[in-house]
Structures are given as structure tokens and as C-alpha cells.
Amino acid sequence: MTFHKNIIDIDPAAETNRLVKALRQTVQKDLKRRGGVIGISGGVDSSVVLALTVRAFGPQRVTAITLPEKDSEPESLDLANCVAQHYGITLITENITAALQGFGCYRRRDEAIRRVFPEYDAAAGYKAKIVLPQNLLEEDSLNLFSLTIVTPNGQELNEHLPLKEYLQIVAASNFKQRTRMAMLYYHAELRNYAVIGTANKNEHDQGFFVKFGDGGVDVRPIGHLLKTQIYQLAAYLDVPEVIRQRPPTSDTYSAHQSQEEFFFRIPFNTMDLLWYAQEQNVPITQVAEAMNLTAEQVQRVFHDFSQKRAATAYLRTSPINLA
């Protein structure tokens, strides 16, 4: 096999037709459900899944839900409305802030943040996020998170995040995805619909999802597609340009944060080619030459992929029957 920069290009028309047929078969025949419920965020993944699901069942059998909370970026709700209108769907908004307050999501998270930054006060306008080192191609660095806070005057402060505080911040923040999952299933069961997932291959295989949160779905139509392939589908499916041009965000923490900054560490167009090369066992020297990288850089990213897959294997494990 000759490895080249266009090797992961797809035929979007053929892939769309295949996925639409598979959605109909899986939802209507296998699961015995009448349509689909989708949580949409204004991002390209959920927009593509919405477009596919509308093609499969028609807008009358698709329910789109947006699930903002007090840390959500206002732009996300605007874009969710934009894409719903574009595909002829009436958007349902379910604000989950009160539910998260009931779980103690914000309180538990902020307790951990203040153990690192005692001055942190969300009520006073402080914001926070957790991030990984961003220079993966340039030097070896472990997947160790640091905590960044943004002061009310816009100053960013960063500190190493101890394990105890990291675990508490993540555990508390994961209430968000699990609350959204519960709300999606309410709307699905109300209509005898299936919950249609929006995770792509990057997210699922590297572990960028919450178990029984955004990973809790009935069907995962784009779980085999890399992010750059999602963009190819988005162009074919006429996803609004404003959504296709928006950098993917996590929209979980109060401070603005890209998916690359939070988890992936390198741009998607580079990562997807390297991910494909590793899965297909393309020789490192061949990959490096085709991508104008050094063999050391390729090996560094391959190692990062392997680390993430191993560390997040638990997330992809189904409930284990001990009988």
C-alpha cells in the first residue's frame, strides 16, 4: 500500500446512502423504534448525524434536543438552532443547570479547583478548564493534565493538577454528559424512538467520551469515521458553513476550550492520517516521508495513541456478566 495524504478520503455520496439504509434497518427493523432522538450542540458531528437521521426517517420522525447549562457557550445554542432550522426540525431546549446543581456538579468541581487555586470564585467571574500539553509533535510528554483558570480580568493562570483534584473535577464534570443522556432517553422513550449517538472514531477509540454519558446511545452511525471524514460528509450533506468553520470544542468547562487543547493534542488533519497509518501498520519511515515529519515525531504520536487506547479501554467495556 502506498501511503499518501489523500488516503483517508471517502466517497461522501456512497457513504451517506449506506448509512441512511443502515439507520433505517437498525432503528426500525432491529430495535423496533419509530425514529430518532439526537442531542445537538452546534458542532459538526451532531449536525452530520442530524442530517443523516433526517434523510433516514424524515423530519417528522426526528427529535433534536439541545441541552445547555450555565457553563455552555452561548454560540452553541445559536448554532444548534441554526442547524435544526436548516433541516426542518423544531428544536427542543432542555436546560440542565438545575439538575446539575442538584447533583452538586458545580460545587464538587469548584471544591477541587480551590484546592489548587484558593482564589478561584465562579460567582465572581472566574472560569476554569483542564488541558493536556500541546507540543506532542515536538517533544515527549505524558498525558498529564494541568488546571488553567481565567481571572475576571482575563489573566490565565496554570498549575499542575494533582491526581486527587483531577479525579474530582472529572467525576463532577461528567454529571453533565450523564444528565444529558438521561434527558435524551426521556424524549426517546416518550416517542418510542432510538437515541442516535454523535461520537466519531477519534472520540470513541481514543476515549474522549463519558461512559453511560455521551457514550450511552442506541446507535452510533459515525463511530467508524475520522474527524476529517466527518467534514467531507458535512460538505456533501450541506451542513451550514458557519458550523463547518467552527473549531470543535469540548463545551464542558467554563473557560473556552478546543478539543485539541483538551485531549487530542495535535490538529485533526495530522492526527487522522497518523491514526490511519498506525491502524494499517504503515511503516513509520513511509509515513514520515509522506507527511514531512521525522520518524521520531511519527513514533511519538503512535505512542500517544497507544497510551490513550490502553488508558481508556475501560470506557469501551460492556457490562461484564459473571454468571
CORNORFEN-V739417 format. One line per field, one symbol per residue. ss: DSSP state (H for helix, E for strand, - for the rest). psi: psi as a letter, one per 40 degrees, with the letter a starting at -180 (. if undefined). burial: b if it has 24 or more other C-alpha atoms within 12 Angstrom, else e. A space follows every 10 residues. Layout:
ss=???
psi=???
burial=???
//
This chain:
ss=---------- -HHHHHHHHH HHHHHHHHHH -----EEEE- ---HHHHHHH HHHHHHH-HH HEEEEE---- ---HHHHHHH HHHHHH---- -EE---HHHH HHH-HHHHHH HHHHHH---- -HHH--EEEE E--------- -----EEEEE -----EEEEE --HHHHHHHH HHHHHHHHHH HHHHHHHHHH H--EEE---- HHHHHH---- --------E- ------HHHH HHHHHH---- HHHH----E- -------EHH HHHH---HHH HHHHHHHHH- ---HHHHHHH H---HHHHHH HHHHHHHHHH H-HHHH---- ---
psi=hhhieedeii gddddddddd dddddddddd efieaihhhi eeiddddddd ddddddeide fhhhhhgiae eihddddddd ddddddefhh hhhhhedddd ddefdddddd ddddddgdeh hddeeiiiii iiiefdedih iighiihhih ideehhhhii hidddddddd dddedddddd dddddddddd efiihhieha dddddefgih hfbeegidhg deeehidddd ddddddefhh ddddehhhid fdidiihidd ddddeiiddd ddddddddde fhhddddddd efiidddddd dddddddddd dedddehihh he.
burial=eebeeebbee ebeebbeebb ebbbebbeee eebbbbbbbb bbbbbbbbbb bbbbbbbebe bbbbbbbbbb bbbeebbebb bbbbebbebe bbbbebeebb eeeebbebbb bbbbbbbeeb bbeeebbbbb bbbbebbeee eebbbbbbbb eeeeeebebb beeebbebbb bbbbbbbbbb bbbbbebbee eebbbbbbbb bbbbbbbbbb bbbbbbbbbb bbbebbbbbb bbbbbbbbbb ebbbeebbbb bbbbbbbbbb bbbbbbbbbb bbbbbbbbee ebebebbbeb beeeeebbbb bbbbbeebbe eeeebeeeee eee
//
